[in-house]
Amino acid sequence: MTNLFNKHMQNATEINTNINVNDISHKMYQLISDLYPLCRSITGDGLRKTLDIIQKNIPLSIHDIPTGTEVFDWTIPKEWNIRDAFIKNSQGEKIIDFHESNLHIVNYSINIHEKMSLQDLKAHLFTLPDRPDWIPYRTSYYKENWGFCLSHNQLLELKDEVYEVCIDSSLENGYLTYGEYYIRGKKPDEILISCHTCHPSLCNDNLSGLALATFLAKHLSQISPSYSYRFLFIPGTIGSITWLALNEVSVNKIKHGLVVTCVGDSGKSHYKKSRQGNAEIDKAVTQVLKNSGQDYEIMEFSPYGYDERQFCSPGFNLPVGCFMRSPHGTYPQYHTSADNLDLVKPQYLADSFSKLLSVLDIIENDKKYLNQNPKCEPQLGKRGLYSAIGGQTDTKKSEMAMLWILNLSDGNHTLLDISEKSSLEFDLIKKTADTLLQFNLLKETT
């Protein structure tokens, strides 16, 4: 691993001293591989099977919300399940087979079994002419319809004849199912980690986020964190709306949050800020990416994207941002059959996982202090403080860290604030504050 990776690891050991991110990244990739064949949707058996597999790693609480339940301005839809789908030519040969790729079916397609001409069939076929070998991903969640997705090359091979079209599916009253895992910390204040679980065989979007959240939850459960953690495995949009509607009275416990998606590809890290724009989570992620030594991009909030737009809706305005590598729609494989097991790599999963550990390390250790000798600078030399932090690669930086901390420890500035103002790494600021605390020059505020 690179020095950068080791640096993230050192930062992350504050919240877990016994962690092998390289090993975890391969387990994440294996989980992605196990989940890849399943046909998921916003409801149905595929989503439940996905949560069952996740339960082998963490003890999820499973919630089933009945069809017809009103959740703010939305209503829980009917449950969709599919058993088979195909198109046969006039010779009875299957030319499109759902069992070869679950992307072949427009998600939420209604039941149909008819014979029709090529002209009539084409109205229900979807391709990508500019990517003629790839199958697109399409949905029709809230409008009853049906359709097939295929490569453009397959479309060009279709002859002008009669085709047998079969979709063996059901759209009936049932449930919207989501998983939740709560880790009780030393205090009730919560950090929310959310990922969407509804997409079928798409690895980066979002089996990568699902796998990262699973293993992040798994190892956080083995320590005693300061914050409590709530992990949500929910179908996109309707899932977060449902959870918020059912938990409206307790969302004030959420002090920091991240939506995790598209974290397994080779793109540079991106972070989309919360609606607040300057929340502690925004500062913490920016700090980690800024000091990563890698290219990155910080994006301002917009009301379009993933479930952060629900958590950040004006009626809640929670401090929830979105962490990703390549954002949705910016890489050619997005929502196509090319978002497969070749697109995501363990090393990119490891890098994303490591950066999130560093973010959580900052949040866990970000505190406010009071200078116990606030009238002018204390004499550091007579206390042996210079030697106490001696041996540093850059002694001048350590001295500046002491001065910044003592000056800004007025009960109003956190260590992260001080790190930002001083342009010094959070890790250095924290270690220096720990030293000053030992010398009774600081007092932690409540």
Helices and strands as residue ranges (DSSP letters): H 3-12, H 21-35, H 45-54, E 61-66, E 70-71, E 74-75, E 79-88, E 94-97, G 102-104, E 112-117, H 118-122, E 125-126, E 148-149, H 152-156, E 162-172, E 175-183, E 190-196, I 203-207, H 208-220, E 228-234, H 238-246, G 248-253, E 254-260, E 269-272, H 280-290, E 296-299, H 308-311, E 320-324, H 346-365, E 368-371, G 381-383, H 385-388, H 395-408, E 410-414, H 415-422, H 426-438, E 442-444
